[in-house]
């Protein structure tokens, strides 16, 4: 999860090799510097609707270089590898694993949510980090948090961690820090802050055993399920939020797809513990 050497060389040339927060020198939509290209590729390859997101909307991008947070995140991932070991050759996130024994495995909604997560948002693990035979597999995602504070407050969160983020409510899908792997969805929340600029924090997370939330009444305000490391819900996309529609989990029969072109455009919300987030960059948008 370190920045590639060409990015480090670019920052050294710009005179900012030791700063935690490093300004990206060019517009994200058409810049050609190694840093700009790398971040643009990170966003465009992170799945969902991100490949067609209009990066010209970004007025400022700040990359984050924090070795202490990187080490803490790596330690968290290593601990999770021990917690979620393979069982009979099955990863912890497989519905037949005993950790899912309390699930209704015949639930089409549950199964579809797990399938949606793993196919819509590809894991970002490079080949050198892919789990080997006998090792516990997991999914690494680039996700986005629609931040409601100002830029200085966003930088503070990236320095000390998301435990300082104040929750505005008890949490529709559980108690934790909320992210979406869809940038446009997170931006819709950031725009509701009432501030001059909208701020989105992009982070890497690692998912070993996500719990699909199919019913708000079951997990609202409750902590992350004991055997899981995250809650995941498939919900209406940001366009629907602006229309004032509900964000409750949508059953798969209503999802828009090639088989259901008139269905609801959906997105994903992911609720995690604050330790499972490595801040990578901050995006600032003009309103």
N, C-alpha and C positions, 0 to 999 in steps of 0.2 A: 504493500500500500504506500510505498515511498514514491515521491515524484521521480520521474525518469531522469537520467543524467542530462539529457538535452535541456530539460526545464531548469535544472540546477545551474547549468552553464549559462543559460539566458539570464537568470536572476543574478548570478555573479557578475555578469557583464553590466547589468543595470545597477550594481552596487547594493544589492539587498540580500546577500547570502545568509545573514544571521537573523533576519526579521521573521517573526511568527506570521505576520500578515503582509502579503506581497501583492501589490497592485498588478493586475494583468494588463500589459502595455497596450493592447489593441482591442478593437471591437470584436466580440465573440463571433459575430456572424460572418466576418470576412477577413479577420486578421490572419497573418501568415507566420507569426513567431511560434517557436516550439511550445511555449506555454499556452498560447491562445488555441493552437491547433489541438493540443492534448485535451484541454478542458472541453472544447467543442465536441470532440470525439467521445469523451466520457458521457456527455449529455445525450448526444444523438444515438449512441449505441446502448442506452440504458433501458430500452424496451418501451412498451406502451405507445403513447402518442408523442414521445419525446423526439423521435426522428424528424418530425415535421414541425416542432416548436419553433416559433419565430424568434431567433436569438437577437435580432435587431432591437427587440424590446428591452434588452439588458443595457442599462446605462453605465454600470460599473460592476466589475468582477474582482474579488479579492481572494487570492489563494491562501490556504492555511498550511503552515509548516510548523508542527508542534511535536517534537520528538517524545515528550513525556506522554502525550495523548496516544501517539502511535504505539509506544511500548505498552501502555495500559490496555489498549484495544487488542494487541497481539496476545497479551496474557489472558484476557477474557476469552478470546477464541480458543486458546489452548485448553483452558479449563472446561469450556463447553465440549470440546472434543472428547474429554474424559467422561463428562456427564452423559453424553448421548452416544454411547458405543453401539456398534452393530449388534444386532440380535438375529441369529440364524441367517446372516447375510443380508438382512434388511436394515436400511438406515432408519434413524429415529423418526424421520418425517414420512415414512411409508405407512399408510393406513393400517397395514397388517401387523405393525410393530405393537408390542404389548402396551406401550405408552398410550395407544389409541384404543385400549380395550373398553374404555368407558364411552367410546363414541358409537353412534349408530352408523355402522359401516355401509348400510344400505341407503343412507341419505344422499340423494343426488346433489343436494345443495352443498353439503360438506365436501364430497369428492370433487365437485366442479370447482369449488373455491381453491382447493389445493392444486388442482390441475391448472387453473387460471394463473395462479401465482408463479408456478414453475415454468410455464410456457410463454406467458406474456412478457415476463421480465427475466431475461437470461442472466445466469450467474456470471459475475465479472472476474472470477478467479482465473488468472493466467495459467498456462500449462504447467509452469514450474511449481504452482501452489495447488494443483488439482490433487485431491485425496487419492492415495495409492490403494491397491488392493488390500482389504482388511482395515483400512482407515475409515473413520466416520465422515461421510459426505455432508456438505452443507452448501448453502446458497449465499453468495455475496452479492449485495445489491447496492446501487447508488440510489438514495432516496432523498426526499426534499421535505423540509419543515417550513411551513408558512409562519414566519416570525412576526409578532405584533409589536415589538419594541423598536427602538432606533438602532442605528448602525453600531454605536459604541456598546450598547447592550448586547447586540448580536456577537460582537467580538468577545465580550466578557463570557458569554455562554460557551463559545468555542474554546476559550482558555480553561474554564473551570469545569465544564460539562453541563449536560442538560438537566441535572438535578435541580438547577436554580430556576428552571422555567416554571412560571406560575401557571397552574391550570385554571382556566376560566369556568370549568364545570367539572362534574364528577367523571366524565368520560363515557361516551356512548358505547364504546366497544371495550371498555376496561380502563383501569387506572394505570397510566404510564405516559410516555412521550409519544406524540402522534407524528407520523410521517406518511408520505405517499410516494410511490415510485413514479408518479406522474407529476411533472413540473407544473403543468397548467393547473392541476388540482390544488397543489400547495400554494400557488400564486393567488388563486381565488380567495383563499383564507387570508393571506398576507395583505391583500387589498382592502380587507375589511377593518384594518387597524386604525383608520382615520388619520394616519400620518401622511406627510408629503410624499414619502417614498414607500414602496413595498419591498420587503426584504425576505429572501428565501435562503435558508442554509442547507447546503448539500452535504450529505454524510454517507459514508460507507457503513453498512450493517452486515451482520452474518446471521443467517437463519438456519437453525438446526431442526427445530420441532415446532413449527407455527401451529396455533390453534385457530381453526376457522370459526368465525363468529357469524352465525346465521340468524340469530335472534337477539335483538338488543336487550330484551328483558332478562336474558340469562346472564350477561356479562357486564351490564351497565354499572360503572363505578367500582367494579371488583378488580382485585389485583390479577396480574398475569397468572394464568392457569398453572398450577403447581408443576405439572410434567412438561410444560411448554416454555419457550423463550420469547414468544410473541403472540399477539392476537392479529388476525387478518380478516378483513371484511371487504367484499365486493359491493360497491355503492354507486349511486348516481354520479356521473362525471360533473366537472366544474360548471359546465353550461347549464346543467339542471339546478345547481345550487343557486346560480344567479336568478333563476326563475322562481326561487323560493320553495322548491320541492324538497321533500324529506330526504335525509341521508341514511335511512335505515338500510340494512343489507337487502340486496335485490336478488330474488330467486333466479337461477340460471335460465329458466324458461322465458324470462323477460329481457335477457341480455341481447344487445345488438350483435349480430353475427352475419356471416354470409347466408346462413340458413334462416335468419330472422332479421332482415334488413330494416324492418320498422320497429325493432326493439329499442330498449333504452341504452344509450351510450353509458358505459360504466367505467369506473376507476377503482382504485384500491386504497384502503387505509391500513396502515400497519402500526400497531401499538407495541412499544418495546420498553425494556428497562433502560435507564439512562446510561448504563455502562456499555450497552451494545450500540454505540454510535461514535464513529470517527469523523469529525468535521473535516471536509476537504476544501470547500470554497463557499463564499458568500456572493449571492447575486442581488443587485440593487436595481429596482425598476422605477421609472417615472410613472406617476399615476395620471 
